[in-house]
Amino acid sequence: MTYRVTVEDGFAGVVRIAHLLDTPRCRVTALDVRRIGASNTWIVDYDICGTDHEQQNLSKRVERLPGVSKIELLPTHR
């Protein structure tokens, strides 16, 4: 599943997300990070493998991080 996270507090928020994604429960298969224009807002897209329960738990943990303003599940195209 692919998730998109909007981070409002700059690269420090991106680092917090990357640290949280480093878990043995869910395997990250792709990570894409980009800054939105000249603002301090970043977008983090990540694909993870794991059970639905593990993915939901990780998503909830990401959502509670400081600076995260939005998290959404993206449609997957395979």
N, C-alpha and C positions, 0 to 999 in steps of 0.2 A: 504494500500500500504506500502511496505517496502522500506526504503531508507538506503543507506550506505554512510557515510560521512568519509572522510579521513582528520584527523586533524594533522597538522605539529607542533603545538606549545605546545604540552604536555597536561597535565591534565587541565590546565587553559582553553584551547580551548574546552575540553569536558564539563566543567562546563558552559561555555557560551552557548553551544548547549542545554544542559539540561534546562537552564534558559529560553531560547527562546521557547522550546517545551512546556513549561507550559503556555498554552493558552486555553481559553474556546472555541475557534473556531474549533480546531482539538483536538481529544482525542488520546493520546498516549496509545496504547494497549500493546506494548512491547518495551523494551529498552535493548540493549546489548552493552557493552563497553569493549574493550580489547586493550592492548598495543601490538605493533608490535616489538617483540624481545626486545633488550636493547635500542632501539632508543627512540626518543621523539615523535614518531608518534603513534597515536591512531586511532582505527576504532570504529565508533559509528553506530550501526544499530538500526533503530526505525521503528515501525509500527504505522501508524496513521489512524484514521477514520475522515472523513469530506468530503465535496464536493470536486470535482476535482479542482475547483477554489481556495478553501481554502488550499488544499494540495500544489498546485503550488505556491501560495503566500508564504506559510511557507518555502517551499524548496528554493525559491529565497532569503528569509531572512537569512536562514542558510548559503547559498552559499556566502553571502556578509560578513559573520563573519570573523574577522582576524584569520589566521591560517588554515582556511578550504582550502584544496588544490583540493578536488574532492568530488562531490556528484553524486550518481547514483541511479536509480530506479532499485530495484531487482525484479526478477520474484517471484510471490507468489505461493506457493504450498499448496493447501487446499484440 
